[in-house]
C-alpha cells in the first residue's frame, strides 16, 4: 500500500476542504491526523489572535467615537435651544420659513376676502343709491358669497349690510 495525501474542495465556492490520506499503518494515520489538527489549531490561533487585536482596536475606536458623538449631540441640542429659529422640519425646510409661508398664505387669503368685501360694499352702495330695499341688498349680497352662517346667508348678510349702512350713513 503506497502513502499519499490529497486535498480537494468538493464545491469551489464552499469553505470546506476534503482531505484523503492513505497510510501504511494505523500509527502513521494517527500521527498525520494529529499533525493536521495541530496545524489547523495554529492557523486558528494566529488568525483569531490577529482578529482579536483588530476587534480590540475597533472597540476602542468605537468607544472613543461614541463619546465624541455624545458630546456633539449635546452641543447640537444646546445650539438648537439657543437658536430655535434655525430648526428644520422633516423635509429639511426651516421652521421659520414654513411659518412665514403660512402667514403669507393667510395674508393672501385676507387680501382676496378684502377685495370680495369691497366689491360687495360697492354693490350695496350702488343698489342703495338706486333705491333697492335692505332685504333685496342683503339677498343679493348673500348670493355673491356673503357669510353663510345661516342657510341662505340672508340674516347674517342683512345684519352686516345694516351695520355698514349705519356706519356710512346710507
MDTraj code that builds the backbone (N, CA, C; nanometers):
import mdtraj as md
import numpy as np

residues = "UNK UNK UNK UNK UNK UNK UNK UNK UNK UNK UNK UNK UNK UNK UNK UNK UNK UNK UNK UNK UNK UNK UNK UNK UNK UNK UNK UNK UNK UNK UNK UNK UNK UNK UNK UNK UNK UNK UNK UNK UNK UNK UNK UNK UNK UNK UNK UNK UNK UNK UNK UNK UNK UNK UNK UNK UNK UNK UNK UNK UNK UNK UNK UNK UNK UNK UNK UNK UNK UNK UNK UNK UNK UNK UNK UNK UNK UNK UNK UNK UNK UNK UNK UNK UNK UNK UNK UNK UNK UNK UNK UNK UNK UNK UNK UNK UNK UNK UNK UNK UNK UNK UNK UNK UNK UNK UNK UNK UNK UNK UNK UNK UNK UNK UNK UNK UNK UNK UNK UNK UNK UNK UNK UNK UNK UNK UNK UNK UNK UNK UNK UNK UNK UNK UNK UNK UNK UNK UNK UNK UNK UNK UNK UNK UNK UNK UNK UNK UNK UNK UNK UNK UNK UNK UNK UNK UNK UNK UNK UNK UNK UNK UNK UNK UNK UNK UNK UNK UNK UNK".split()
xyz = np.array([
    [0.0853, -0.1163, 0.0000],
    [0.0000, 0.0000, 0.0000],
    [0.0901, 0.1228, 0.0000],
    [0.0682, 0.2136, -0.0952],
    [0.1521, 0.3325, -0.1019],
    [0.0892, 0.4451, -0.0214],
    [0.1715, 0.5417, 0.0252],
    [0.1271, 0.6535, 0.1063],
    [0.1039, 0.7731, 0.0154],
    [-0.0118, 0.8399, 0.0365],
    [-0.0336, 0.9637, -0.0377],
    [-0.1354, 1.0518, 0.0356],
    [-0.1286, 1.1822, 0.0034],
    [-0.2175, 1.2833, 0.0630],
    [-0.2818, 1.3595, -0.0511],
    [-0.4134, 1.3749, -0.0460],
    [-0.4837, 1.4511, -0.1490],
    [-0.5829, 1.5449, -0.0787],
    [-0.5771, 1.6752, -0.1116],
    [-0.6671, 1.7762, -0.0551],
    [-0.7506, 1.8343, -0.1694],
    [-0.8807, 1.8274, -0.1547],
    [-0.9715, 1.8799, -0.2575],
    [-1.0791, 1.9646, -0.1924],
    [-1.1433, 2.0430, -0.2755],
    [-1.2580, 2.1219, -0.2294],
    [-1.3789, 2.0700, -0.3088],
    [-1.4755, 2.0076, -0.2405],
    [-1.5882, 1.9473, -0.3114],
    [-1.6663, 2.0487, -0.3959],
    [-1.6822, 2.1669, -0.3441],
    [-1.7503, 2.2737, -0.4178],
    [-1.6552, 2.3921, -0.4193],
    [-1.6303, 2.4480, -0.5366],
    [-1.5300, 2.5539, -0.5438],
    [-1.5708, 2.6796, -0.4676],
    [-1.6992, 2.6981, -0.4365],
    [-1.7440, 2.8131, -0.3576],
    [-1.7539, 2.7811, -0.2087],
    [-1.7366, 2.6541, -0.1741],
    [-1.7509, 2.6127, -0.0343],
    [-1.6268, 2.6492, 0.0466],
    [-1.6462, 2.6619, 0.1758],
    [-1.5344, 2.6879, 0.2668],
    [-1.4944, 2.5591, 0.3385],
    [-1.5157, 2.4481, 0.2714],
    [-1.4872, 2.3168, 0.3287],
    [-1.3858, 2.2477, 0.2369],
    [-1.2912, 2.1788, 0.2997],
    [-1.1956, 2.1010, 0.2203],
    [-1.2116, 1.9535, 0.2550],
    [-1.1679, 1.8716, 0.1625],
    [-1.1710, 1.7268, 0.1861],
    [-1.0267, 1.6781, 0.1810],
    [-0.9879, 1.6049, 0.2857],
    [-0.8514, 1.5534, 0.2931],
    [-0.8591, 1.4007, 0.2852],
    [-0.7912, 1.3460, 0.1850],
    [-0.7789, 1.1994, 0.1720],
    [-0.6326, 1.1628, 0.1992],
    [-0.6129, 1.0647, 0.2864],
    [-0.4768, 1.0226, 0.3188],
    [-0.4759, 0.8711, 0.3308],
    [-0.3780, 0.8106, 0.2653],
    [-0.3585, 0.6661, 0.2764],
    [-0.2258, 0.6429, 0.3484],
    [-0.2372, 0.5773, 0.4568],
    [-0.1170, 0.5499, 0.5356],
    [-0.0813, 0.4015, 0.5274],
    [0.0461, 0.3695, 0.5627],
    [0.0900, 0.2299, 0.5623],
    [0.0325, 0.1546, 0.6799],
    [0.0238, 0.2266, 0.7919],
    [-0.0322, 0.1599, 0.9094],
    [-0.1120, 0.2586, 0.9926],
    [-0.1717, 0.2098, 1.0992],
    [-0.2595, 0.2899, 1.1849],
    [-0.1834, 0.4017, 1.2547],
    [-0.0638, 0.3774, 1.3040],
    [0.0152, 0.4790, 1.3748],
    [0.0479, 0.5971, 1.2837],
    [0.0838, 0.5685, 1.1607],
    [0.1127, 0.6760, 1.0667],
    [-0.0119, 0.7608, 1.0401],
    [-0.1263, 0.6985, 1.0291],
    [-0.2523, 0.7700, 1.0061],
    [-0.2855, 0.8600, 1.1249],
    [-0.2643, 0.8092, 1.2480],
    [-0.2920, 0.8889, 1.3690],
    [-0.1980, 1.0075, 1.3759],
    [-0.0653, 0.9856, 1.3476],
    [0.0305, 1.0960, 1.3513],
    [-0.0045, 1.2027, 1.2464],
    [-0.0442, 1.1624, 1.1297],
    [-0.0827, 1.2578, 1.0237],
    [-0.2057, 1.3371, 1.0666],
    [-0.3043, 1.2693, 1.1238],
    [-0.4255, 1.3378, 1.1697],
    [-0.3920, 1.4378, 1.2800],
    [-0.3038, 1.3989, 1.3745],
    [-0.2640, 1.4906, 1.4822],
    [-0.1884, 1.6113, 1.4248],
    [-0.1064, 1.5891, 1.3259],
    [-0.0306, 1.6988, 1.2640],
    [-0.1257, 1.7957, 1.1914],
    [-0.2231, 1.7420, 1.1221],
    [-0.3206, 1.8273, 1.0513],
    [-0.4007, 1.9094, 1.1514],
    [-0.4469, 1.8463, 1.2591],
    [-0.5256, 1.9157, 1.3621],
    [-0.4399, 2.0229, 1.4293],
    [-0.3140, 1.9924, 1.4608],
    [-0.2245, 2.0904, 1.5244],
    [-0.2005, 2.2090, 1.4306],
    [-0.1799, 2.1797, 1.3043],
    [-0.1586, 2.2873, 1.2073],
    [-0.2834, 2.3752, 1.1961],
    [-0.3987, 2.3111, 1.1967],
    [-0.5243, 2.3879, 1.1872],
    [-0.5455, 2.4742, 1.3123],
    [-0.5130, 2.4171, 1.4289],
    [-0.5249, 2.4945, 1.5540],
    [-0.4315, 2.6153, 1.5524],
    [-0.3103, 2.5961, 1.5014],
    [-0.2162, 2.7085, 1.4925],
    [-0.2712, 2.8162, 1.3984],
    [-0.3257, 2.7724, 1.2852],
    [-0.3861, 2.8670, 1.1921],
    [-0.4994, 2.9465, 1.2600],
    [-0.5855, 2.8763, 1.3326],
    [-0.6960, 2.9435, 1.4025],
    [-0.6439, 3.0395, 1.5085],
    [-0.5430, 2.9975, 1.5838],
    [-0.4882, 3.0837, 1.6894],
    [-0.4276, 3.2096, 1.6284],
    [-0.3475, 3.1928, 1.5228],
    [-0.2875, 3.3092, 1.4573],
    [-0.3948, 3.4014, 1.4001],
    [-0.4888, 3.3405, 1.3342],
    [-0.5947, 3.4189, 1.2693],
    [-0.6800, 3.4927, 1.3721],
    [-0.7248, 3.4202, 1.4745],
    [-0.8110, 3.4844, 1.5740],
    [-0.7342, 3.5778, 1.6654],
    [-0.6061, 3.5513, 1.6863],
    [-0.5261, 3.6437, 1.7655],
    [-0.5190, 3.7783, 1.6942],
    [-0.4950, 3.7739, 1.5624],
    [-0.4948, 3.8973, 1.4855],
    [-0.6329, 3.9601, 1.4853],
    [-0.7338, 3.8771, 1.4724],
    [-0.8708, 3.9299, 1.4728],
    [-0.9062, 3.9891, 1.6084],
    [-0.8637, 3.9226, 1.7157],
    [-0.8919, 3.9757, 1.8495],
    [-0.8258, 4.1117, 1.8673],
    [-0.7032, 4.1258, 1.8163],
    [-0.6364, 4.2551, 1.8223],
    [-0.7151, 4.3576, 1.7411],
    [-0.7556, 4.3175, 1.6228],
    [-0.8348, 4.4069, 1.5369],
    [-0.9659, 4.4437, 1.6053],
    [-1.0309, 4.3455, 1.6641],
    [-1.1570, 4.3712, 1.7349],
    [-1.1332, 4.4671, 1.8505],
    [-1.0243, 4.4509, 1.9225],
    [-0.9927, 4.5402, 2.0345],
    [-0.9719, 4.6834, 1.9848],
    [-0.9006, 4.6972, 1.8720],
    [-0.8777, 4.8304, 1.8152],
    [-1.0107, 4.8926, 1.7720],
    [-1.0933, 4.8120, 1.7094],
    [-1.2248, 4.8621, 1.6646],
    [-1.3107, 4.9016, 1.7842],
    [-1.3120, 4.8198, 1.8882],
    [-1.3894, 4.8516, 2.0088],
    [-1.3405, 4.9813, 2.0729],
    [-1.2090, 4.9997, 2.0788],
    [-1.1533, 5.1216, 2.1364],
    [-1.1953, 5.2434, 2.0536],
    [-1.1832, 5.2328, 1.9207],
    [-1.2232, 5.3433, 1.8333],
    [-1.3725, 5.3711, 1.8475],
    [-1.4511, 5.2643, 1.8560],
    [-1.5959, 5.2812, 1.8706],
    [-1.6312, 5.3537, 2.0002],
    [-1.5660, 5.3171, 2.1098],
    [-1.5962, 5.3831, 2.2372],
    [-1.5533, 5.5301, 2.2343],
    [-1.4376, 5.5582, 2.1730],
    [-1.3928, 5.6974, 2.1619],
    [-1.4892, 5.7789, 2.0750],
    [-1.5283, 5.7208, 1.9617],
    [-1.6219, 5.7909, 1.8731],
    [-1.7587, 5.8062, 1.9377],
    [-1.7961, 5.7096, 2.0186],
    [-1.9232, 5.7181, 2.0907],
    [-1.9233, 5.8389, 2.1836],
    [-1.8130, 5.8567, 2.2532],
    [-1.8010, 5.9722, 2.3423],
    [-1.8049, 6.1030, 2.2653],
    [-1.7329, 6.1076, 2.1530],
    [-1.7338, 6.2285, 2.0700],
    [-1.8732, 6.2555, 2.0148],
    [-1.9417, 6.1504, 1.9737],
    [-2.0765, 6.1661, 1.9208],
    [-2.1711, 6.2198, 2.0282],
    [-2.1606, 6.1676, 2.1489],
    [-2.2459, 6.2147, 2.2586],
    [-2.2200, 6.3631, 2.2868],
    [-2.0923, 6.4035, 2.2854],
    [-2.0592, 6.5444, 2.3067],
    [-2.1144, 6.6311, 2.1937],
    [-2.1013, 6.5840, 2.0707],
    [-2.1513, 6.6605, 1.9556],
    [-2.3035, 6.6730, 1.9621],
    [-2.3712, 6.5654, 2.0008],
    [-2.5174, 6.5712, 2.0141],
    [-2.5584, 6.6695, 2.1231],
    [-2.4841, 6.6724, 2.2314],
    [-2.5139, 6.7654, 2.3405],
    [-2.4931, 6.9103, 2.2942],
    [-2.3831, 6.9355, 2.2230],
    [-2.3587, 7.0712, 2.1716],
    [-2.4678, 7.1105, 2.0718],
    [-2.5107, 7.0164, 1.9891],
    [-2.6156, 7.0443, 1.8912],
    [-2.7478, 7.0760, 1.9617],
    [-2.7801, 7.0003, 2.0668],
    [-2.9027, 7.0269, 2.1427],
    [-2.8977, 7.1661, 2.2067],
    [-2.7819, 7.2029, 2.2604],
    [-2.7664, 7.3363, 2.3183],
    [-2.7814, 7.4439, 2.2112],
    [-2.7222, 7.4212, 2.0956],
    [-2.7339, 7.5161, 1.9843],
    [-2.8804, 7.5333, 1.9449],
    [-2.9540, 7.4215, 1.9346],
    [-3.0957, 7.4288, 1.8952],
    [-3.1780, 7.5040, 1.9993],
    [-3.1416, 7.4885, 2.1266],
    [-3.2135, 7.5618, 2.2310],
    [-3.1855, 7.7113, 2.2218],
    [-3.0621, 7.7479, 2.1910],
    [-3.0255, 7.8890, 2.1812],
    [-3.0751, 7.9518, 2.0521],
    [-3.0917, 7.8719, 1.9460],
    [-3.1322, 7.9221, 1.8143],
    [-3.2527, 7.8434, 1.7622],
    [-3.3694, 7.8622, 1.8208],
    [-3.4865, 7.7815, 1.7801],
    [-3.5334, 7.8115, 1.6383],
    [-3.4998, 7.9278, 1.5845],
    [-3.5477, 7.9629, 1.4508],
    [-3.4730, 7.8878, 1.3412],
    [-3.3618, 7.8247, 1.3745],
    [-3.2827, 7.7526, 1.2761],
    [-3.3337, 7.6091, 1.2598],
    [-3.4260, 7.5678, 1.3461],
    [-3.4772, 7.4315, 1.3413],
    [-3.5417, 7.4027, 1.2067],
    [-3.5359, 7.2758, 1.1669],
    [-3.5929, 7.2355, 1.0385],
    [-3.6973, 7.1267, 1.0580],
    [-3.7839, 7.1133, 0.9573],
    [-3.8842, 7.0071, 0.9620],
    [-3.8275, 6.8796, 0.9002],
    [-3.9121, 6.7790, 0.8805],
    [-3.8644, 6.6507, 0.8290],
    [-3.8135, 6.6606, 0.6859],
    [-3.8542, 6.7645, 0.6122],
    [-3.8089, 6.7813, 0.4741],
    [-3.6846, 6.8691, 0.4656],
    [-3.6346, 6.9153, 0.5801],
    [-3.5149, 6.9972, 0.5812],
    [-3.5425, 7.1460, 0.5647],
    [-3.6695, 7.1844, 0.5579],
    [-3.7026, 7.3266, 0.5446],
    [-3.7002, 7.3910, 0.6820],
    [-3.6594, 7.5151, 0.6868],
    [-3.6557, 7.5900, 0.8118],
    [-3.7979, 7.6070, 0.8647],
    [-3.8143, 7.5840, 0.9949],
    [-3.9463, 7.6013, 1.0551],
    [-3.9908, 7.7472, 1.0460],
    [-3.8954, 7.8391, 1.0539],
    [-3.9277, 7.9805, 1.0407],
    [-3.9814, 8.0080, 0.9001],
    [-3.9164, 7.9505, 0.7988],
    [-3.9634, 7.9712, 0.6615],
    [-4.1021, 7.9112, 0.6417],
    [-4.1279, 7.7968, 0.7021],
    [-4.2603, 7.7348, 0.6914],
    [-4.3651, 7.8240, 0.7577],
    [-4.3302, 7.8801, 0.8733],
    [-4.4228, 7.9700, 0.9421],
    [-4.4492, 8.0943, 0.8578],
    [-4.3429, 8.1518, 0.8003],
    [-4.3600, 8.2689, 0.7141],
    [-4.4450, 8.2360, 0.5920],
    [-4.4280, 8.1168, 0.5365],
    [-4.5086, 8.0752, 0.4210],
    [-4.6565, 8.0659, 0.4596],
    [-4.6834, 8.0105, 0.5792],
    [-4.8235, 8.0024, 0.6252],
    [-4.8812, 8.1421, 0.6453],
    [-4.8029, 8.2343, 0.7015],
    [-4.8501, 8.3714, 0.7218],
    [-4.8738, 8.4396, 0.5878],
    [-4.7848, 8.4161, 0.4923],
    [-4.8002, 8.4734, 0.3595],
    [-4.9281, 8.4220, 0.2938],
    [-4.9537, 8.2929, 0.3084],
    [-5.0762, 8.2340, 0.2532],
    [-5.1985, 8.2981, 0.3188],
    [-5.1965, 8.3120, 0.4523],
    [-5.3093, 8.3719, 0.5237],
    [-5.3291, 8.5172, 0.4803],
    [-5.2196, 8.5897, 0.4616],
    [-5.2286, 8.7285, 0.4169],
    [-5.2923, 8.7357, 0.2787],
    [-5.2535, 8.6465, 0.1893],
    [-5.3139, 8.6435, 0.0565],
    [-5.4626, 8.6113, 0.0634],
    [-5.4994, 8.5185, 0.1503],
    [-5.6415, 8.4859, 0.1680],
    [-5.7182, 8.6086, 0.2181],
    [-5.6588, 8.6817, 0.3115],
    [-5.7242, 8.8016, 0.3632],
    [-5.7382, 8.9085, 0.2545],
    [-5.6386, 8.9215, 0.1694],
    [-5.6471, 9.0189, 0.0598],
    [-5.7593, 8.9825, -0.0369],
    [-5.7719, 8.8544, -0.0666],
    [-5.8811, 8.8109, -0.1545],
    [-6.0155, 8.8422, -0.0897],
    [-6.0273, 8.8129, 0.0381],
    [-6.1536, 8.8405, 0.1101],
    [-6.1800, 8.9910, 0.1137],
    [-6.0739, 9.0716, 0.1309],
    [-6.0894, 9.2170, 0.1317],
    [-6.1457, 9.2661, -0.0013],
    [-6.0923, 9.2135, -0.1109],
    [-6.1408, 9.2522, -0.2436],
    [-6.2874, 9.2127, -0.2584],
    [-6.3221, 9.0926, -0.2128],
    [-6.4615, 9.0486, -0.2199],
    [-6.5527, 9.1410, -0.1402],
    [-6.5107, 9.1741, -0.0187],
    [-6.5943, 9.2596, 0.0667],
    [-6.6062, 9.4018, 0.0103],
    [-6.4968, 9.4539, -0.0467],
    [-6.5036, 9.5870, -0.1083],
    [-6.6026, 9.5866, -0.2251],
    [-6.5965, 9.4797, -0.3033],
    [-6.6907, 9.4677, -0.4150],
    [-6.8340, 9.4606, -0.3661],
    [-6.8561, 9.3828, -0.2604],
    [-6.9913, 9.3731, -0.2045],
    [-7.0367, 9.5079, -0.1496],
    [-6.9480, 9.5780, -0.0831],
    [-6.9823, 9.7089, -0.0273],
    [-7.0191, 9.8067, -0.1397],
    [-6.9385, 9.8096, -0.2434],
    [-6.9677, 9.8990, -0.3560],
    [-7.1014, 9.8634, -0.4208],
    [-7.1262, 9.7353, -0.4364],
    [-7.2542, 9.6926, -0.4946],
    [-7.3690, 9.7332, -0.4036],
    [-7.3498, 9.7118, -0.2731],
    [-7.4547, 9.7517, -0.1777],
    [-7.4812, 9.9010, -0.1836],
    [-7.3769, 9.9815, -0.1915],
    [-7.3942, 10.1272, -0.2005],
    [-7.4671, 10.1652, -0.3297],
    [-7.4280, 10.1018, -0.4392],
    [-7.4914, 10.1324, -0.5674],
    [-7.6395, 10.0968, -0.5634],
    [-7.6696, 9.9772, -0.5096],
    [-7.8104, 9.9354, -0.5013],
    [-7.8888, 10.0284, -0.4093],
    [-7.8246, 10.0716, -0.3011],
    [-7.8906, 10.1626, -0.2078],
    [-7.9195, 10.2962, -0.2750],
    [-7.8239, 10.3472, -0.3549],
    [-7.8448, 10.4737, -0.4261],
    [-7.9590, 10.4614, -0.5268],
    [-7.9706, 10.3412, -0.5836],
    [-8.0748, 10.3200, -0.6832],
    [-8.2101, 10.2905, -0.6195],
    [-8.2153, 10.2860, -0.4850],
    [-8.3421, 10.2714, -0.4153],
    [-8.3790, 10.1290, -0.3779],
    [-8.2894, 10.0337, -0.3891],
    [-8.3208, 9.8960, -0.3516],
    [-8.3379, 9.8880, -0.2004],
    [-8.4285, 9.8007, -0.1573],
    [-8.4527, 9.7830, -0.0142],
    [-8.3409, 9.7032, 0.0524],
    [-8.3375, 9.7135, 0.1858],
    [-8.2322, 9.6476, 0.2623],
    [-8.2349, 9.4964, 0.2433],
    [-8.3558, 9.4366, 0.2410],
    [-8.3653, 9.2913, 0.2238],
    [-8.3197, 9.2499, 0.0846],
    [-8.3469, 9.3287, -0.0155],
    [-8.3023, 9.2972, -0.1520],
    [-8.1504, 9.3034, -0.1598],
    [-8.0943, 9.4054, -0.0963],
    [-7.9473, 9.4181, -0.0944],
    [-7.8862, 9.2998, -0.0205],
    [-7.9438, 9.2629, 0.0950],
    [-7.8924, 9.1506, 0.1736],
    [-7.9006, 9.0211, 0.0940],
    [-8.0122, 9.0036, 0.0206],
    [-8.0275, 8.8818, -0.0591],
    [-7.9211, 8.8752, -0.1696],
    [-7.9004, 8.9845, -0.2380],
    [-7.8001, 8.9878, -0.3450],
    [-7.6605, 8.9645, -0.2882],
    [-7.6326, 9.0256, -0.1752],
    [-7.5014, 9.0059, -0.1113],
    [-7.4819, 8.8588, -0.0746],
    [-7.5868, 8.7951, -0.0240],
    [-7.5793, 8.6530, 0.0096],
    [-7.5546, 8.5686, -0.1132],
    [-7.6131, 8.6071, -0.2244],
    [-7.5931, 8.5326, -0.3488],
    [-7.4501, 8.5473, -0.4013],
    [-7.3850, 8.6563, -0.3671],
    [-7.2491, 8.6804, -0.4146],
    [-7.1415, 8.6234, -0.3222],
    [-7.1809, 8.5397, -0.2274],
    [-7.0795, 8.4782, -0.1411],
    [-7.0638, 8.5494, -0.0109],
    [-7.1726, 8.5996, 0.0410],
    [-7.1676, 8.6604, 0.1730],
    [-7.1498, 8.5525, 0.2777],
    [-7.1563, 8.5917, 0.4027],
    [-7.1411, 8.4949, 0.5113],
    [-7.2475, 8.3881, 0.4987],
    [-7.2126, 8.2658, 0.5305],
    [-7.3070, 8.1551, 0.5169],
    [-7.3332, 8.0883, 0.6503],
    [-7.3415, 8.1670, 0.7563],
    [-7.3666, 8.1085, 0.8869],
    [-7.5105, 8.0607, 0.8995],
    [-7.6041, 8.1226, 0.8281],
    [-7.7387, 8.0688, 0.8234],
    [-7.7599, 8.0041, 0.6873],
    [-7.8735, 7.9417, 0.6670],
    [-7.8945, 7.8610, 0.5469],
    [-7.8732, 7.9374, 0.4177],
    [-7.9347, 8.0518, 0.4045],
    [-7.9233, 8.1238, 0.2778],
    [-7.8419, 8.2530, 0.2884],
    [-7.7849, 8.2805, 0.4044],
    [-7.6983, 8.3958, 0.4178],
    [-7.7733, 8.5265, 0.4377],
    [-7.9066, 8.5227, 0.4422],
    [-7.9825, 8.6467, 0.4493],
    [-7.9690, 8.7167, 0.5836],
    [-7.9798, 8.6414, 0.6916],
    [-7.9786, 8.7062, 0.8226],
    [-7.8433, 8.7704, 0.8518],
    [-7.7376, 8.6942, 0.8318],
    [-7.6046, 8.7472, 0.8595],
    [-7.5720, 8.8611, 0.7655],
    [-7.6010, 8.8401, 0.6375],
    [-7.5704, 8.9416, 0.5384],
    [-7.6505, 9.0677, 0.5651],
    [-7.7756, 9.0507, 0.5993],
    [-7.8573, 9.1689, 0.6217],
    [-7.8085, 9.2458, 0.7436],
    [-7.7661, 9.1748, 0.8470],
    [-7.7160, 9.2473, 0.9638],
    [-7.5850, 9.3174, 0.9307],
    [-7.5007, 9.2530, 0.8492],
    [-7.3759, 9.3186, 0.8074],
    [-7.4054, 9.4423, 0.7237],
    [-7.5002, 9.4308, 0.6312],
    [-7.5348, 9.5445, 0.5467],
    [-7.5950, 9.6557, 0.6312],
    [-7.6801, 9.6197, 0.7264],
    [-7.7405, 9.7215, 0.8128],
    [-7.6318, 9.7959, 0.8906],
    [-7.5342, 9.7212, 0.9440],
    [-7.4259, 9.7860, 1.0170],
    [-7.3454, 9.8769, 0.9250],
    [-7.3182, 9.8288, 0.8041],
    [-7.2414, 9.9098, 0.7095],
    [-7.3209, 10.0344, 0.6702],
    [-7.4503, 10.0182, 0.6493],
    [-7.5339, 10.1330, 0.6100],
    [-7.5353, 10.2357, 0.7214],
    [-7.5443, 10.1899, 0.8468],
    [-7.5435, 10.2864, 0.9592],
    [-7.4082, 10.3562, 0.9673],
    [-7.3039, 10.2802, 0.9473],
    [-7.1703, 10.3353, 0.9593],
    [-7.1440, 10.4437, 0.8541],
    [-7.1881, 10.4188, 0.7318],
    [-7.1613, 10.5117, 0.6226],
    [-7.2784, 10.6083, 0.5999],
    [-7.3809, 10.5986, 0.6830],
    [-7.4923, 10.6943, 0.6767],
    [-7.5782, 10.6793, 0.5509],
    [-7.5856, 10.5600, 0.4993],
    [-7.6661, 10.5402, 0.3782],
    [-7.7960, 10.4742, 0.4122],
])
top = md.Topology()
chain = top.add_chain()
for i, resn in enumerate(residues, 1):
    res = top.add_residue(resn, chain, resSeq=i)
    for name in ("N", "CA", "C"):
        top.add_atom(name, md.element.get_by_symbol(name[0]), res)
traj = md.Trajectory(xyz[None], top)
